Amino acid sequence: MNAQYGHILLFFLIGAIFGSINLFMSSLLRFKSRDTQQKIPYECGMEPVGTPYVPTRVGFYLTALLFVIFDIEALFLFPWAVTFREFGSMGLFNMGVFMGVLTLGLVYVWRMGALRWNA
């Protein structure tokens, strides 16, 4: 049992060391310039006009986030469908509760207007 935790600790330790070495090496090897002209954003050799910040509508982010949430939750249906007979009536009840929670979440999001796409 302790050996399994040792493997997990070793995995995280190697990951932390690898990430630290990459950050250190990139700070050593990066291009460094003191010229202020080289620090501005490059736009085809012309002086930049305006601000580089463009306002982004929250609707795009919210739609993508809702898609990911419901897509991942729908992904849980496939293993359940494959092993449906092993779970029996208790598995059917649990999946009914799961689908009920999903439906309540969808109704809530719908009522809050997150699915409305106003131009």
ABEGO torsion letter per residue (X at the ends): XAAAAAAAAAAAAAAAAAAAAAAAAAAAABBBBABAAAABBBBGGBBBBEBABBBBBAAAAAAAAAAAAAAAAAAAAAAAAAAAAAAEAAAAAAAAAAAAAAAAAAAAAAAAGAABBBX
